[in-house]
Amino acid sequence: MRGRDPAADPWRRLMGIAYESIVLFGVLWFADYAFSALTQFRGHPGPLRTAFQLFTLGVLGVYFTWFWSAGRRSLPMKTLALQLQTRDGGQVSAARAFARFAAASVLAIGALAAARYLHPALALLLLAPYAWTLVDRDRRALHDLMAGTRLAHVAAPDAMRSVDV
């Protein structure tokens, strides 16, 4: 372990979400296309729609658990010098990475359910986990607090830094 890296600022975190969304569009398009082709799912309500939604959630779970654990990083995380770490700056285990994904999923699905069944304005609850980064001392989102993780801004390795000649 190389010590604690500084916490990722909210702007870098937002850019990471935007970039990751672009990458995930392709990942989910191919995975969901395969699901639809194999099951002949056409979007109609019923048990197949529930299976499709759970399949998509599972693909996201595998993607994020893989890239958040054991020191790995997705392309957007590498580009923006982000890494998920434990509270003390260590590598995240697969179980902890999955716990973070599960916590973020529960918060997002809960906010969407509240917006659908209670009042549409409650969709703003989707922002609550990220708004928390503005008041938390270590800039952790709510799902980071729940999972015992933190998003850090890691310095580029010496070999990657530009050198003045």
Backbone as a chain_set.jsonl record, in Angstrom:
{"seq": "MRGRDPAADPWRRLMGIAYESIVLFGVLWFADYAFSALTQFRGHPGPLRTAFQLFTLGVLGVYFTWFWSAGRRSLPMKTLALQLQTRDGGQVSAARAFARFAAASVLAIGALAAARYLHPALALLLLAPYAWTLVDRDRRALHDLMAGTRLAHVAAPDAMRSVDV", "coords": {"N": [[0.842, -1.177, 0.0], [0.541, 2.211, -0.793], [-0.054, 4.416, 0.756], [-2.401, 7.063, 1.594], [-4.161, 8.449, -1.032], [-5.171, 11.68, -2.343], [-8.612, 12.664, -1.979], [-11.046, 12.29, -4.578], [-12.228, 15.075, -6.314], [-15.513, 16.646, -6.484], [-16.076, 17.477, -9.169], [-14.326, 15.955, -10.812], [-15.327, 13.458, -10.173], [-17.92, 13.681, -11.254], [-17.288, 13.948, -13.979], [-16.186, 11.44, -14.339], [-18.458, 9.826, -14.025], [-19.93, 10.654, -16.262], [-18.225, 9.887, -18.421], [-17.974, 7.151, -17.919], [-20.606, 6.408, -18.376], [-20.809, 6.651, -21.137], [-19.11, 4.583, -22.015], [-20.447, 2.426, -20.843], [-22.803, 2.436, -22.285], [-22.228, 1.116, -24.692], [-21.388, -1.407, -23.684], [-23.73, -2.326, -22.385], [-25.483, -2.246, -24.533], [-24.609, -4.299, -26.282], [-24.736, -6.543, -24.536], [-27.46, -6.54, -23.743], [-28.637, -6.749, -26.226], [-27.854, -9.327, -26.943], [-29.239, -10.763, -24.965], [-31.888, -10.162, -25.7], [-31.957, -11.251, -28.282], [-31.543, -13.976, -27.789], [-33.72, -14.646, -26.167], [-35.906, -13.651, -27.429], [-37.08, -11.347, -26.46], [-39.087, -8.496, -26.487], [-39.693, -6.193, -25.133], [-42.148, -6.127, -23.883], [-44.448, -5.979, -21.097], [-44.17, -8.224, -18.3], [-42.953, -11.448, -17.081], [-40.577, -11.842, -18.524], [-39.651, -9.278, -18.982], [-38.951, -8.505, -16.394], [-36.9, -10.358, -15.978], [-35.119, -9.426, -17.921], [-34.502, -6.878, -16.873], [-33.266, -7.631, -14.466], [-31.128, -9.078, -15.521], [-29.726, -7.01, -16.844], [-29.052, -5.425, -14.625], [-27.412, -7.286, -13.38], [-25.299, -7.488, -15.261], [-24.233, -4.915, -15.017], [-23.467, -5.08, -12.338], [-21.437, -7.067, -12.42], [-19.598, -5.791, -14.112], [-18.88, -3.406, -12.662], [-18.034, -4.499, -10.178], [-15.837, -5.998, -10.993], [-14.089, -4.0, -12.108], [-13.691, -2.283, -9.957], [-12.408, -3.7, -8.004], [-9.473, -5.24, -6.491], [-7.496, -3.385, -7.216], [-7.925, -2.752, -9.862], [-8.949, -0.692, -12.669], [-11.381, 0.996, -14.646], [-11.42, 2.119, -18.111], [-12.371, 4.883, -18.185], [-11.787, 5.54, -15.5], [-9.014, 5.262, -15.433], [-8.287, 7.219, -17.29], [-9.143, 9.564, -16.021], [-7.652, 9.484, -13.745], [-8.64, 8.121, -11.447], [-9.375, 6.024, -8.634], [-10.858, 3.391, -6.852], [-10.752, 2.923, -3.418], [-10.088, 1.478, -0.153], [-11.056, 2.818, 3.059], [-8.631, 3.451, 4.268], [-6.902, 3.676, 2.157], [-6.185, 1.341, 0.869], [-6.358, -1.566, -1.38], [-9.466, -2.524, -2.827], [-11.584, -5.192, -1.994], [-13.321, -7.797, -3.846], [-15.768, -8.37, -2.648], [-16.28, -6.047, -1.151], [-16.366, -4.185, -3.215], [-18.615, -5.103, -4.581], [-20.478, -4.658, -2.565], [-20.486, -1.868, -2.528], [-21.531, -1.372, -5.091], [-24.061, -2.575, -4.747], [-25.127, -0.948, -2.702], [-25.201, 1.57, -3.995], [-26.985, 0.917, -6.03], [-29.343, 0.27, -4.603], [-29.894, 2.772, -3.44], [-30.345, 4.314, -5.777], [-32.46, 2.91, -7.088], [-34.361, 3.072, -5.084], [-34.797, 5.861, -5.008], [-35.875, 6.234, -7.581], [-38.189, 4.662, -7.365], [-39.554, 6.061, -5.349], [-40.026, 8.418, -6.747], [-41.714, 7.501, -8.741], [-43.938, 6.325, -7.394], [-44.671, 8.038, -5.31], [-44.115, 10.936, -5.635], [-43.213, 12.828, -8.484], [-41.159, 14.74, -8.148], [-39.479, 13.664, -6.32], [-37.515, 12.373, -7.654], [-35.258, 13.837, -7.554], [-33.884, 12.833, -5.453], [-32.037, 11.121, -6.484], [-29.742, 12.561, -6.733], [-28.79, 12.858, -4.176], [-26.813, 10.991, -3.022], [-24.487, 11.903, -4.289], [-24.46, 14.611, -3.774], [-23.775, 14.528, -1.185], [-21.018, 14.371, -1.229], [-20.167, 16.942, -1.215], [-20.274, 17.811, 1.379], [-19.039, 15.95, 2.97], [-16.109, 15.2, 4.781], [-14.066, 13.673, 3.612], [-14.9, 13.605, 1.043], [-16.685, 11.537, 0.314], [-19.263, 9.634, -1.241], [-22.688, 8.728, -0.43], [-23.018, 5.967, -0.864], [-20.385, 5.185, -0.687], [-19.858, 5.622, 2.002], [-21.542, 3.674, 3.083], [-20.357, 1.325, 2.144], [-17.75, 1.439, 2.989], [-15.719, 2.594, 1.453], [-13.718, 4.753, -0.676], [-13.355, 7.251, -3.202], [-10.523, 7.972, -4.933], [-8.118, 10.37, -6.118], [-5.575, 9.504, -8.019], [-2.08, 9.78, -8.473], [-0.346, 9.956, -11.578], [1.806, 7.332, -12.752], [5.389, 7.603, -12.651], [6.511, 7.034, -15.148], [4.52, 7.794, -16.879], [4.303, 10.499, -16.782], [4.853, 13.695, -18.276], [7.946, 14.852, -19.559], [10.126, 17.545, -19.351], [12.221, 18.562, -21.932]], "CA": [[0.0, 0.0, 0.0], [1.399, 3.381, -0.931], [-0.583, 5.534, 1.528], [-3.676, 7.621, 1.152], [-4.187, 9.444, -2.101], [-6.21, 12.669, -2.071], [-9.963, 12.321, -2.425], [-11.464, 12.839, -5.872], [-13.129, 16.214, -6.148], [-16.829, 16.392, -7.098], [-16.048, 17.671, -10.615], [-13.681, 14.776, -11.394], [-16.287, 12.374, -9.983], [-18.984, 13.891, -12.243], [-16.733, 13.613, -15.293], [-16.063, 9.988, -14.356], [-19.801, 9.281, -14.257], [-20.288, 10.929, -17.66], [-17.392, 9.065, -19.299], [-18.357, 5.757, -17.678], [-21.902, 6.217, -19.029], [-20.559, 6.455, -22.574], [-18.57, 3.235, -22.167], [-21.488, 1.467, -20.477], [-23.802, 2.373, -23.349], [-21.81, 0.038, -25.582], [-21.399, -2.679, -22.964], [-25.119, -2.74, -22.189], [-26.142, -2.462, -25.824], [-24.275, -5.641, -26.755], [-25.254, -7.551, -23.604], [-28.919, -6.572, -23.826], [-28.987, -7.268, -27.555], [-27.708, -10.778, -26.864], [-30.365, -11.259, -24.177], [-33.104, -10.051, -26.51], [-31.876, -12.19, -29.401], [-31.67, -15.342, -27.291], [-35.021, -14.88, -25.527], [-36.948, -13.013, -28.242], [-37.721, -10.305, -25.657], [-39.403, -7.308, -27.283], [-40.018, -5.059, -24.281], [-43.499, -6.197, -23.347], [-44.515, -6.282, -19.662], [-44.285, -9.633, -17.937], [-41.78, -12.018, -16.408], [-39.368, -11.676, -19.332], [-39.157, -7.917, -18.743], [-38.272, -8.549, -15.097], [-35.644, -11.071, -16.209], [-34.264, -8.498, -18.672], [-34.027, -5.859, -15.94], [-32.314, -8.271, -13.555], [-29.941, -9.382, -16.323], [-29.005, -5.747, -17.034], [-28.469, -5.089, -13.326], [-26.318, -8.226, -13.178], [-24.175, -7.079, -16.119], [-23.639, -3.746, -14.356], [-22.815, -5.557, -11.117], [-20.182, -7.736, -12.784], [-18.697, -4.763, -14.665], [-18.331, -2.548, -11.62], [-17.304, -5.29, -9.191], [-14.536, -6.335, -11.6], [-13.196, -2.852, -12.28], [-13.439, -1.595, -8.7], [-11.708, -4.551, -7.04], [-8.085, -5.683, -6.706], [-6.684, -2.327, -7.8], [-8.233, -2.523, -11.276], [-9.683, 0.534, -12.99], [-11.933, 1.032, -16.004], [-10.785, 3.134, -18.955], [-12.639, 6.235, -17.676], [-11.085, 5.769, -14.245], [-7.599, 5.477, -15.762], [-8.161, 8.503, -17.974], [-9.349, 10.651, -15.065], [-6.792, 9.219, -12.583], [-9.487, 7.765, -10.312], [-9.286, 4.655, -8.169], [-11.629, 3.086, -5.656], [-9.879, 2.436, -2.357], [-10.679, 1.354, 1.17], [-10.933, 4.086, 3.8], [-7.227, 3.745, 4.584], [-6.119, 3.785, 0.932], [-5.818, 0.026, 0.346], [-7.139, -2.119, -2.485], [-10.821, -2.943, -2.482], [-11.885, -6.591, -2.311], [-14.498, -7.967, -4.693], [-16.959, -8.293, -1.793], [-16.523, -4.639, -0.82], [-16.767, -3.524, -4.462], [-20.001, -5.473, -4.818], [-21.278, -3.958, -1.552], [-20.638, -0.491, -2.996], [-22.483, -1.414, -6.192], [-25.386, -2.862, -4.191], [-25.59, 0.241, -1.989], [-25.545, 2.587, -4.998], [-28.187, 0.445, -6.732], [-30.485, 0.422, -3.696], [-30.195, 4.203, -3.343], [-30.903, 4.782, -7.051], [-33.768, 2.281, -7.301], [-35.259, 3.674, -4.084], [-35.161, 7.21, -5.463], [-36.766, 6.094, -8.735], [-39.471, 4.154, -6.873], [-40.218, 7.173, -4.668], [-40.494, 9.353, -7.781], [-42.837, 6.911, -9.481], [-45.107, 5.994, -6.591], [-45.031, 9.085, -4.364], [-44.173, 12.24, -6.306], [-42.108, 12.92, -9.458], [-40.066, 15.59, -7.668], [-38.564, 12.854, -5.516], [-36.408, 11.923, -8.507], [-34.082, 14.594, -7.124], [-33.139, 12.011, -4.498], [-30.925, 10.501, -7.206], [-28.56, 13.405, -6.544], [-28.396, 12.888, -2.759], [-25.514, 10.357, -2.723], [-23.381, 12.7, -4.831], [-24.463, 15.883, -3.053], [-23.091, 14.281, 0.088], [-19.583, 14.592, -1.409], [-19.885, 18.363, -0.977], [-20.203, 18.08, 2.82], [-18.211, 14.958, 3.641], [-14.71, 15.624, 4.95], [-13.227, 12.916, 2.676], [-15.616, 13.646, -0.246], [-17.299, 10.244, 0.025], [-20.694, 9.595, -1.528], [-23.399, 7.915, 0.558], [-22.719, 4.547, -1.066], [-19.03, 4.962, -0.175], [-19.984, 5.496, 3.453], [-22.179, 2.388, 3.371], [-19.468, 0.216, 1.775], [-16.412, 1.61, 3.546], [-14.779, 2.885, 0.371], [-13.524, 6.15, -1.05], [-12.847, 7.438, -4.559], [-9.308, 8.768, -4.8], [-7.417, 10.89, -7.288], [-4.237, 8.915, -7.921], [-1.076, 10.396, -9.334], [0.127, 9.124, -12.682], [3.142, 6.778, -12.517], [6.48, 8.439, -13.175], [6.715, 6.747, -16.574], [3.445, 8.4, -17.652], [4.38, 11.963, -16.68], [5.638, 14.311, -19.347], [9.26, 15.303, -19.116], [10.635, 18.698, -20.122], [13.511, 18.251, -22.54]], "C": [[0.884, 1.236, 0.0], [0.905, 4.58, -0.149], [-1.855, 6.081, 0.918], [-3.482, 8.663, 0.075], [-5.261, 10.468, -1.769], [-7.557, 12.224, -2.624], [-10.26, 12.972, -3.773], [-12.444, 13.985, -5.623], [-14.457, 15.943, -6.865], [-16.832, 16.548, -8.621], [-15.441, 16.464, -11.328], [-14.609, 13.567, -11.286], [-17.413, 12.48, -11.018], [-18.495, 13.556, -13.648], [-16.549, 12.097, -15.431], [-17.402, 9.314, -14.628], [-20.194, 9.474, -15.72], [-19.517, 10.016, -18.615], [-17.774, 7.592, -19.157], [-19.697, 5.45, -18.348], [-21.742, 5.966, -20.521], [-20.045, 5.04, -22.826], [-19.661, 2.194, -21.896], [-22.596, 1.376, -21.513], [-23.466, 1.208, -24.285], [-21.864, -1.326, -24.917], [-22.828, -3.194, -22.827], [-25.835, -2.992, -23.508], [-25.866, -3.882, -26.306], [-24.852, -6.725, -25.841], [-26.769, -7.678, -23.717], [-29.404, -7.035, -25.194], [-28.901, -8.795, -27.546], [-28.866, -11.389, -26.078], [-31.642, -11.259, -25.013], [-33.105, -11.047, -27.664], [-32.1, -13.625, -28.935], [-33.06, -15.646, -26.733], [-36.199, -14.357, -26.337], [-37.741, -11.975, -27.434], [-37.892, -9.057, -26.508], [-39.889, -6.13, -26.437], [-41.397, -5.086, -23.661], [-43.477, -6.513, -21.855], [-44.683, -7.784, -19.424], [-43.011, -10.139, -17.306], [-40.481, -11.849, -17.201], [-38.79, -10.272, -19.173], [-38.41, -7.859, -17.407], [-36.925, -9.251, -15.233], [-34.647, -10.176, -16.943], [-33.672, -7.438, -17.737], [-33.005, -6.432, -14.966], [-31.018, -8.646, -14.271], [-29.086, -8.121, -16.496], [-28.337, -5.308, -15.739], [-27.288, -6.009, -13.019], [-25.091, -7.889, -14.005], [-23.466, -5.878, -15.493], [-22.881, -4.165, -13.093], [-21.482, -6.214, -11.399], [-19.154, -6.706, -13.265], [-18.048, -3.96, -13.532], [-17.564, -3.331, -10.56], [-15.911, -5.64, -9.724], [-13.604, -5.124, -11.613], [-12.913, -2.099, -10.985], [-12.575, -2.412, -7.752], [-10.272, -4.835, -7.47], [-7.219, -4.653, -7.413], [-6.945, -2.055, -9.267], [-9.007, -1.22, -11.439], [-10.2, 0.431, -14.412], [-11.202, 2.117, -16.801], [-11.107, 4.558, -18.48], [-11.908, 6.533, -16.37], [-9.597, 6.009, -14.49], [-7.398, 6.848, -16.379], [-8.24, 9.665, -16.998], [-8.558, 10.477, -13.771], [-7.613, 8.979, -11.319], [-9.235, 6.314, -9.921], [-10.131, 4.505, -6.919], [-10.698, 2.441, -4.648], [-10.69, 2.188, -1.091], [-10.478, 2.687, 1.887], [-9.49, 4.47, 4.077], [-6.321, 3.763, 3.359], [-5.705, 2.455, 0.331], [-6.693, -0.404, -0.829], [-8.475, -2.643, -1.975], [-11.001, -4.404, -2.888], [-13.121, -6.653, -3.21], [-15.775, -7.853, -3.869], [-17.299, -6.84, -1.458], [-16.949, -3.859, -2.072], [-18.225, -3.845, -4.78], [-20.922, -4.791, -3.813], [-21.501, -2.505, -1.965], [-21.64, -0.425, -4.145], [-23.9, -1.636, -5.676], [-25.954, -1.637, -3.475], [-26.011, 1.337, -2.968], [-26.823, 2.196, -5.739], [-29.431, 0.635, -5.877], [-30.875, 1.896, -3.57], [-30.852, 4.721, -4.62], [-32.299, 4.208, -7.298], [-34.785, 2.828, -6.311], [-35.718, 5.057, -4.493], [-36.125, 7.146, -6.642], [-38.144, 5.584, -8.319], [-40.245, 5.259, -6.157], [-40.772, 8.166, -5.676], [-41.706, 8.799, -8.513], [-44.093, 6.781, -8.63], [-45.541, 7.082, -5.617], [-45.201, 10.447, -5.032], [-42.984, 12.349, -7.256], [-40.918, 13.756, -8.992], [-39.059, 14.805, -6.83], [-37.458, 12.223, -6.348], [-35.128, 12.677, -8.163], [-33.27, 13.836, -6.075], [-31.998, 11.259, -5.164], [-29.626, 11.279, -6.995], [-28.006, 13.352, -5.122], [-27.051, 12.196, -2.49], [-24.321, 11.186, -3.188], [-23.31, 14.071, -4.174], [-23.736, 15.728, -1.723], [-21.588, 14.53, -0.033], [-19.202, 16.044, -1.133], [-19.739, 18.682, 0.508], [-19.327, 17.084, 3.568], [-16.751, 15.401, 3.661], [-13.779, 14.937, 3.944], [-13.9, 12.782, 1.31], [-16.184, 12.282, -0.654], [-18.778, 10.423, -0.287], [-21.36, 8.695, -0.485], [-23.104, 6.429, 0.387], [-21.281, 4.215, -0.646], [-19.055, 4.811, 1.342], [-20.538, 4.13, 3.826], [-21.23, 1.218, 3.128], [-18.069, 0.333, 2.363], [-15.347, 1.86, 2.5], [-14.635, 4.395, 0.193], [-13.009, 6.194, -2.473], [-11.684, 8.408, -4.473], [-8.809, 9.241, -6.154], [-5.98, 10.43, -7.156], [-3.298, 9.601, -8.905], [-0.674, 9.419, -10.433], [1.495, 8.56, -12.334], [4.203, 7.661, -13.177], [6.693, 8.234, -14.672], [5.66, 7.438, -17.457], [3.512, 9.928, -17.654], [5.225, 12.516, -17.818], [6.932, 14.875, -18.755], [9.673, 16.473, -19.995], [12.033, 18.356, -20.646], [14.211, 19.517, -22.916]], "O": [[1.876, 1.29, 0.727], [1.403, 5.684, -0.368], [-2.32, 5.625, -0.127], [-2.739, 9.63, 0.244], [-6.172, 10.172, -0.996], [-7.626, 11.496, -3.614], [-9.782, 14.068, -4.065], [-13.368, 13.866, -4.82], [-14.513, 15.098, -7.758], [-17.538, 15.804, -9.301], [-15.979, 16.001, -12.333], [-14.671, 12.746, -12.202], [-17.815, 11.469, -11.596], [-19.226, 12.941, -14.424], [-16.736, 11.541, -16.513], [-17.469, 8.34, -15.377], [-20.732, 8.56, -16.346], [-20.109, 9.434, -19.523], [-17.886, 6.874, -20.15], [-19.898, 4.338, -18.837], [-22.466, 5.155, -21.099], [-20.501, 4.373, -23.755], [-19.785, 1.209, -22.624], [-23.262, 0.346, -21.614], [-24.339, 0.41, -24.624], [-22.331, -2.294, -25.516], [-23.106, -4.358, -23.119], [-26.701, -3.863, -23.586], [-26.792, -4.593, -26.696], [-25.397, -7.717, -26.325], [-27.302, -8.786, -23.779], [-30.467, -7.647, -25.303], [-29.778, -9.472, -28.082], [-29.414, -12.417, -26.477], [-32.384, -12.241, -25.027], [-34.145, -11.623, -27.986], [-32.773, -14.402, -29.613], [-33.525, -16.783, -26.818], [-37.355, -14.587, -25.981], [-38.924, -11.753, -27.692], [-36.954, -8.614, -27.171], [-40.439, -5.17, -26.976], [-41.776, -4.14, -22.971], [-42.594, -7.232, -21.389], [-45.259, -8.504, -20.241], [-42.095, -9.366, -17.027], [-39.407, -11.727, -16.612], [-37.573, -10.095, -19.222], [-37.356, -7.231, -17.311], [-35.926, -8.8, -14.673], [-33.46, -10.173, -16.618], [-32.48, -7.14, -17.806], [-31.994, -5.792, -14.673], [-29.935, -8.542, -13.694], [-27.869, -8.162, -16.315], [-27.186, -4.87, -15.749], [-26.282, -5.567, -12.464], [-23.966, -7.989, -13.517], [-22.237, -5.835, -15.447], [-21.791, -3.665, -12.817], [-20.5, -5.955, -10.702], [-17.989, -6.749, -12.872], [-16.824, -3.85, -13.458], [-16.53, -2.859, -10.088], [-14.927, -5.584, -8.986], [-12.457, -5.218, -11.176], [-11.953, -1.33, -10.938], [-12.054, -1.864, -6.78], [-9.908, -4.693, -8.637], [-6.295, -5.021, -8.139], [-6.27, -1.22, -9.869], [-9.627, -0.715, -10.503], [-9.547, -0.148, -15.281], [-10.462, 2.925, -16.239], [-10.192, 5.375, -18.379], [-11.459, 7.659, -16.156], [-8.987, 6.855, -13.837], [-6.454, 7.56, -16.035], [-7.498, 10.639, -17.125], [-8.759, 11.223, -12.812], [-7.332, 9.545, -10.263], [-8.921, 5.478, -10.769], [-10.129, 5.368, -6.041], [-9.946, 1.525, -4.98], [-11.833, 2.632, -0.974], [-9.803, 3.578, 1.372], [-9.149, 5.652, 4.119], [-5.101, 3.855, 3.497], [-4.939, 2.436, -0.632], [-7.632, 0.29, -1.218], [-8.591, -3.133, -0.852], [-10.619, -4.803, -3.988], [-13.871, -5.682, -3.319], [-16.764, -7.295, -4.342], [-18.466, -6.45, -1.479], [-17.798, -2.972, -1.991], [-18.982, -2.969, -5.197], [-22.029, -4.388, -4.167], [-22.591, -1.969, -1.77], [-22.495, 0.461, -4.18], [-24.834, -0.966, -6.115], [-27.135, -1.325, -3.626], [-27.057, 1.961, -2.791], [-27.652, 3.055, -6.042], [-30.457, 1.107, -6.366], [-32.06, 2.227, -3.591], [-31.814, 5.486, -4.553], [-33.214, 4.939, -7.675], [-35.948, 3.026, -6.664], [-36.893, 5.394, -4.346], [-37.085, 7.914, -6.701], [-39.157, 6.025, -8.862], [-41.457, 5.383, -6.336], [-41.865, 8.7, -5.487], [-42.619, 9.546, -8.864], [-45.191, 7.092, -9.091], [-46.675, 7.053, -5.139], [-46.281, 11.037, -5.002], [-41.863, 12.003, -6.881], [-39.786, 13.501, -9.403], [-37.919, 15.236, -6.654], [-36.552, 11.599, -5.795], [-34.032, 12.2, -8.453], [-32.106, 14.157, -5.835], [-31.081, 10.804, -4.481], [-28.538, 10.709, -7.072], [-26.868, 13.759, -4.889], [-26.216, 12.766, -1.788], [-23.266, 11.173, -2.554], [-22.226, 14.635, -4.031], [-23.155, 16.682, -1.204], [-20.943, 14.866, 0.961], [-18.041, 16.339, -0.849], [-19.151, 19.702, 0.867], [-18.916, 17.356, 4.695], [-16.233, 15.914, 2.669], [-12.815, 15.543, 3.476], [-13.508, 11.934, 0.508], [-16.163, 11.922, -1.831], [-19.459, 11.251, 0.318], [-20.679, 7.985, 0.255], [-22.956, 5.708, 1.373], [-20.997, 3.072, -0.288], [-18.353, 3.966, 1.898], [-20.065, 3.498, 4.771], [-21.297, 0.217, 3.842], [-17.276, -0.601, 2.24], [-14.212, 1.401, 2.632], [-15.333, 5.19, 0.822], [-12.307, 5.283, -2.91], [-11.839, 9.533, -3.998], [-9.041, 8.609, -7.185], [-5.247, 10.903, -6.288], [-3.683, 9.952, -10.02], [-0.667, 8.205, -10.23], [2.282, 9.243, -11.679], [3.925, 8.372, -14.143], [7.023, 9.183, -15.383], [5.889, 7.641, -18.649], [2.838, 10.574, -18.456], [6.185, 11.887, -18.263], [6.978, 15.31, -17.605], [9.585, 16.407, -21.221], [12.905, 17.92, -19.895], [15.321, 19.476, -23.446]]}, "num_chains": 1, "name": "protein.A"}
